[in-house]
Amino acid sequence: MNPDDAIHEALTSMLSNGPVADHVALERLVEAGYFDFLLESGASSADLDLEYCAELLDDISTEHDKVWWDTETCDFHLTKSLVVDRIMTHRIEEVDLERGSINPSTDLGVLDFDLLEATELRFTGAGVDGAFGRMEWPLPAEPAPQAGDLVGYRRTGEDLVVEFPIPAVAADPETDALVRQALTDAMASVSEGVGTEFVFEQLEVFARHPQLFRTPLAPMTELLLAAGMERRGPYFGPSDRAWVTPTERYDEMRRRRLSHRFGFSDCCHDAYELVITALSQSIDPQTVDPRTVEDRTVEPQTIETLREAIAHSAVSLALAEWIEAEPTAREAAIAFLRP
């Protein structure tokens, strides 16, 4: 086992009895020798750079979905401990009925956050009993659902229990006010001016308000809107000030870098985006179809047009740099460039 995996395994074992402050976890791991691989021959744990060890522990913990770090209290939690016995609801839509399944997204996705490596999840209850894809949560089978019905999913161990029907959630001013404040506080921790899918933030709410979401409440999407947020696609942000989606922020930063590094003008950016979109979406170079990335739509193009885009200005240089960072795109790039 490599050192990173050994540290992660020891950390998760330590957290099985409850949350642990990050400095305490670091002390225990150092004392147990988990960071000794950093030492030169003949050195002891007293020679370790504890600041570097703390950074390494933070990196290791955030690379895995099994552990969640509370940025306010600086405690490590087992993610599973935050989601087990929570129930989240979803208001069934016509698109769910047509598809025959539910995309968990913002309403439900937090419940399997520690199971992201699993390709399937097991569901029981409401006439359901079996394994389903992570992005295809089953609709209740008994009784038959209708658009507008509330369905609940409760995490139990490694499984999820479908609870249906869920009666209309009764108004409780005290709980409503607590939920609204909890969501507002969590949203305040999001990077200024950038929206979020509000999954990490739900874990923050769970950690700081262990009594919430033990009984059915309105769907998270509806709670966020009621708390003064607005929605753009899968992202949420404050309705009273400007914000951009993470994709928009990334695109803007990339445009600035390309303009500075390669002297791109608008036409260069357009040509570059056309090629990158084709490669990143793994489009068959012989049949390039329209693809949508956020709000940007690529019109049908011929392979010759793509080659012209690659030849435009410094696009080929920028493309070579991107391919170097994205090895999986190399085969597609070779197909585009092949005579």
C-alpha positions in Angstrom: 0.0 0.0 0.0 1.4 3.4 -0.9 1.8 6.0 1.9 -1.1 8.2 0.8 -3.5 5.2 0.9 -2.2 4.1 4.2 -2.7 7.6 5.7 -6.2 7.7 4.3 -7.1 4.2 5.6 -5.7 5.2 9.1 -7.7 8.4 9.1 -11.0 6.8 8.2 -10.4 4.2 10.9 -9.7 7.0 13.4 -13.0 8.7 12.4 -15.1 5.7 12.9 -15.7 6.8 16.5 -16.7 10.3 15.5 -15.2 13.6 14.2 -11.6 14.5 15.1 -9.9 17.9 15.0 -7.5 18.1 12.1 -4.5 18.9 14.4 -5.3 15.9 16.6 -5.6 13.6 13.6 -2.2 14.9 12.4 -0.5 14.3 15.8 -1.9 10.7 16.0 -0.7 9.9 12.5 2.7 11.4 13.0 3.1 9.5 16.3 2.1 6.3 14.5 4.8 6.8 11.9 2.6 7.3 8.9 4.7 10.3 7.7 8.1 8.6 8.2 8.4 8.0 4.5 9.2 11.7 4.2 12.3 11.3 6.4 15.9 11.0 5.2 17.9 8.1 6.4 18.7 8.4 10.1 16.2 11.1 10.9 13.3 10.8 13.4 9.7 11.9 13.4 10.9 15.0 15.4 12.6 16.2 12.2 9.3 16.2 10.2 8.1 19.5 8.7 4.6 19.4 10.4 3.3 22.2 8.3 4.1 20.2 5.1 2.6 17.1 6.7 -0.6 19.1 7.5 -0.8 20.2 3.8 -0.3 16.6 2.7 -3.0 15.3 5.0 -5.4 17.9 3.7 -4.7 16.9 0.1 -5.1 13.2 0.9 -8.4 13.8 2.7 -9.9 15.9 0.0 -8.9 13.4 -2.8 -11.3 10.9 -1.3 -15.0 11.1 -0.8 -15.0 9.0 2.4 -13.7 12.0 4.5 -15.1 15.5 4.8 -13.3 18.4 6.4 -15.3 21.2 8.0 -13.6 24.4 7.1 -15.1 26.3 10.0 -14.5 23.9 12.9 -11.4 22.2 11.3 -12.8 18.8 12.1 -12.5 15.7 10.0 -15.7 13.7 9.6 -16.5 10.4 8.0 -18.8 11.4 5.1 -20.9 8.4 5.7 -21.6 9.5 9.2 -23.1 12.7 7.9 -25.5 11.2 5.4 -26.7 8.0 7.1 -30.3 8.3 8.3 -30.9 11.5 6.4 -33.9 11.7 4.1 -34.0 13.9 1.1 -37.0 14.5 -1.1 -37.7 15.1 -4.8 -40.8 16.4 -6.5 -41.5 14.0 -9.4 -41.5 15.7 -12.8 -43.0 14.6 -16.1 -39.4 14.1 -17.4 -38.8 11.6 -14.6 -41.9 9.7 -15.5 -40.9 9.7 -19.2 -37.4 8.5 -18.4 -38.5 6.0 -15.8 -35.9 7.2 -13.3 -34.7 10.2 -11.4 -31.4 12.1 -11.9 -30.4 12.7 -8.2 -28.6 16.0 -8.9 -29.0 18.7 -6.2 -32.1 17.2 -4.5 -30.7 13.8 -3.7 -27.1 13.5 -4.8 -25.6 14.2 -1.4 -26.9 10.9 0.0 -24.4 8.8 -2.0 -21.5 11.3 -1.8 -19.3 8.7 -0.1 -20.1 6.1 -2.7 -18.9 7.8 -5.8 -16.7 4.9 -6.7 -19.8 2.6 -6.9 -21.4 2.1 -10.3 -24.6 0.9 -8.8 -26.6 1.6 -5.6 -29.1 -0.7 -3.9 -32.6 0.5 -3.3 -35.5 -1.0 -1.4 -39.0 0.1 -0.4 -42.1 1.4 -2.2 -42.1 -1.7 -4.4 -38.5 -1.3 -5.3 -35.8 -3.9 -4.6 -32.6 -4.0 -6.5 -29.5 -2.3 -7.8 -29.7 0.8 -10.0 -27.2 3.1 -11.7 -25.9 5.9 -9.7 -27.5 8.5 -12.0 -30.7 6.6 -12.5 -32.5 6.4 -9.1 -35.7 4.4 -9.3 -39.1 5.8 -9.1 -41.4 4.3 -6.5 -43.3 1.3 -8.0 -46.2 1.0 -5.5 -48.3 3.0 -5.6 -47.8 4.5 -9.1 -46.3 8.0 -8.9 -47.7 11.1 -10.5 -46.0 14.3 -11.5 -45.9 16.6 -8.5 -45.7 13.8 -5.9 -43.0 14.0 -3.3 -40.8 10.9 -3.0 -38.2 10.5 -0.3 -34.9 8.6 -0.2 -33.4 7.7 3.1 -29.8 6.5 3.5 -29.3 3.4 5.6 -25.9 1.9 5.7 -24.8 1.3 2.2 -28.4 1.2 0.8 -31.2 3.7 0.1 -34.8 3.2 1.2 -37.5 4.7 -1.0 -40.3 6.3 1.0 -43.5 7.0 -0.8 -45.9 8.6 -0.7 -44.6 11.5 1.2 -47.5 13.7 2.4 -47.3 17.4 1.9 -44.6 18.8 4.2 -46.3 20.6 7.1 -45.3 24.2 7.8 -43.1 24.5 10.8 -41.9 28.1 11.3 -39.1 27.2 13.6 -37.7 24.5 11.3 -38.2 26.6 8.2 -36.3 29.5 9.7 -33.5 27.1 10.8 -33.2 25.5 7.4 -33.3 28.9 5.7 -30.5 30.3 7.9 -28.4 27.1 7.5 -28.6 27.2 3.7 -27.8 31.0 3.7 -24.8 30.4 5.9 -23.6 27.5 3.8 -24.0 29.6 0.6 -21.9 32.4 2.2 -18.9 30.0 2.3 -19.0 29.6 -1.5 -16.3 31.5 -3.4 -17.4 35.0 -4.0 -19.1 35.5 -7.3 -19.2 31.8 -8.3 -22.2 29.5 -8.1 -22.2 26.0 -6.8 -24.1 22.7 -7.2 -24.6 22.8 -3.5 -23.5 19.3 -2.6 -20.4 20.0 -0.5 -22.5 22.7 1.2 -25.2 20.2 2.2 -22.6 18.2 4.1 -21.7 21.4 5.9 -25.4 21.8 6.9 -25.5 18.2 8.0 -22.4 18.6 10.2 -23.6 21.7 11.9 -27.2 20.8 12.2 -27.4 17.1 13.0 -31.2 17.3 13.7 -32.1 18.5 10.2 -33.3 16.2 7.4 -34.1 13.4 9.7 -37.7 13.7 8.6 -39.0 14.8 5.2 -38.7 18.4 4.2 -39.3 20.1 0.9 -36.8 19.2 -1.9 -33.4 20.9 -1.6 -34.0 22.8 -4.9 -37.2 24.4 -3.5 -35.5 25.1 -0.1 -32.7 27.0 -1.9 -35.0 29.1 -4.0 -37.1 29.9 -0.9 -33.9 31.0 0.9 -33.3 33.6 -1.8 -31.0 31.7 -4.2 -31.4 31.5 -7.9 -30.7 28.6 -10.3 -28.8 28.4 -13.6 -28.8 24.8 -14.9 -27.3 22.7 -12.0 -25.8 25.7 -10.3 -27.1 28.0 -7.5 -26.0 31.4 -6.4 -27.4 34.5 -4.5 -30.2 36.3 -6.3 -29.2 39.7 -4.8 -25.7 39.9 -6.4 -23.9 39.0 -9.6 -22.3 35.5 -10.0 -21.1 33.2 -12.7 -21.2 29.4 -13.0 -17.9 27.5 -12.4 -17.8 26.7 -16.1 -18.2 30.3 -17.0 -15.4 31.3 -14.6 -13.1 28.6 -16.0 -13.8 29.7 -19.6 -13.1 33.3 -18.8 -9.8 32.4 -17.1 -8.8 30.2 -20.0 -9.6 33.0 -22.5 -7.4 35.4 -20.6 -4.6 32.9 -20.5 -4.8 32.1 -24.2 -5.0 35.8 -25.1 -1.9 36.5 -23.0 0.1 33.4 -24.0 -0.8 33.1 -27.7 -2.1 36.5 -28.6 -5.6 35.2 -29.3 -8.3 37.5 -30.6 -12.0 36.6 -30.7 -11.7 34.7 -34.0 -8.8 32.6 -32.5 -10.9 31.8 -29.5 -13.8 30.7 -31.6 -11.6 28.4 -33.7 -9.9 27.0 -30.6 -13.2 26.3 -28.8 -14.6 24.6 -31.9 -11.7 22.1 -32.0 -11.5 21.6 -28.2 -15.2 21.0 -28.0 -15.0 18.3 -30.7 -12.1 16.6 -29.0 -13.3 16.8 -25.5 -16.7 15.3 -26.5 -15.0 12.5 -28.3 -16.9 13.2 -31.5 -16.3 10.9 -34.4 -14.2 13.0 -36.8 -16.1 11.7 -39.8 -19.5 12.7 -38.4 -19.2 15.8 -36.3 -22.6 16.4 -34.7 -23.8 19.6 -32.9 -22.8 19.5 -29.2 -23.8 21.8 -26.4 -21.4 22.8 -23.7 -23.2 25.0 -21.1 -24.7 27.8 -23.3 -22.3 27.3 -26.2 -23.6 25.3 -29.2 -21.3 24.0 -32.0 -23.0 23.9 -35.4 -22.5 20.9 -37.7 -19.0 21.1 -39.2 -17.1 19.2 -41.8 -13.7 17.7 -41.0 -12.2 20.2 -43.4 -13.6 23.0 -41.3 -12.0 21.6 -38.2 -8.7 21.3 -39.9 -9.0 24.9 -41.0 -9.7 25.9 -37.4 -6.6 24.1 -36.2 -4.5 25.9 -38.8 -5.9 29.3 -37.8 -3.3 31.6 -36.2 -1.7 30.0 -33.1 -4.5 27.6 -32.5 -2.3 24.6 -33.3 0.2 25.7 -30.7 -2.5 26.1 -28.0 -4.0 22.8 -29.1 -0.6 21.0 -28.7 -0.4 22.3 -25.2 -3.9 21.2 -24.3 -3.3 17.7 -25.7 -0.2 17.4 -23.6 -2.3 18.1 -20.5 -5.2 15.8 -21.8 -3.6 12.6 -23.0 -7.0 11.0 -23.6 -7.5 13.5 -26.5 -4.5 12.4 -28.4 -6.2 9.7 -30.5 -9.0 12.0 -31.5 -6.5 14.7 -32.4 -4.5 12.3 -34.5 -7.8 11.3 -36.3 -8.5 15.0 -37.0 -5.0 15.7 -38.3 -4.6 12.5 -40.4 -4.7 13.3 -44.1 
